[in-house]
Amino acid sequence: MGPHAEEALDDQTIPVQRIGLAEIAEAPIDWDIAWPAGNLEIELAPAVKHTPRKHQQEAIDAVSAASPPATTGAS
């Protein structure tokens, strides 16, 4: 975890404790009980893309109109 992430965890209103993969690997968990089938399968699906609301589209259009065109840095 990077330094900014570590700083974000400091001084939280609700105390936060970070654990890493080593702590998870050492955890006294009987994985045969947690996943009796023997393997954990996770299905991922693309996120649903929403269209901007009217006021959001107006803001996007205003920023686009005010911004100079993007350049590729090629001269």
WOFEN-V282952 format. One record per residue. RES is the residue in one letter. PHI is phi in whole degrees, -180 to 180 (none if undefined). OMEGA is omega in degrees with one decimal (999 if undefined). Layout:
[[RES:PHI:OMEGA] [RES:PHI:OMEGA]]
This chain:
[[M:none:-177.1] [G:-78:-177.8] [P:-63:-179.7] [H:-69:177.7] [A:-67:177.8] [E:-62:178.9] [E:-63:-179.7] [A:-65:179.5] [L:-80:-179.6] [D:-70:173.3] [D:58:175.3] [Q:-73:176.5] [T:-61:174.1] [I:-99:-177.3] [P:-56:-178.4] [V:-123:175.0] [Q:-123:-178.9] [R:-96:172.7] [I:-123:-179.4] [G:-109:-179.1] [L:-62:179.8] [A:-63:178.9] [E:-66:178.0] [I:-66:179.7] [A:-63:-179.2] [E:-86:-177.1] [A:-64:-179.2] [P:-79:-178.8] [I:-109:174.9] [D:-88:-174.6] [W:-65:176.5] [D:-66:176.4] [I:-83:-178.1] [A:-66:178.3] [W:-133:-175.5] [P:-62:-179.8] [A:-71:176.5] [G:100:177.1] [N:-144:179.5] [L:-105:178.7] [E:-115:179.5] [I:-122:177.9] [E:-99:179.2] [L:-104:178.3] [A:-132:177.1] [P:-60:178.3] [A:-67:177.8] [V:-75:178.8] [K:-93:-179.8] [H:-103:174.4] [T:-85:179.5] [P:-62:173.9] [R:-72:-174.2] [K:-55:-177.8] [H:-68:177.4] [Q:-70:179.1] [Q:-65:177.6] [E:-62:178.8] [A:-67:178.0] [I:-61:-179.4] [D:-64:-179.4] [A:-66:179.0] [V:-67:179.7] [S:-62:-179.1] [A:-70:-177.3] [A:-86:-175.6] [S:-87:174.7] [P:-70:179.6] [P:-62:179.9] [A:-70:176.7] [T:-116:-178.9] [T:-90:-178.7] [G:87:178.1] [A:-78:179.0] [S:-110:999]]
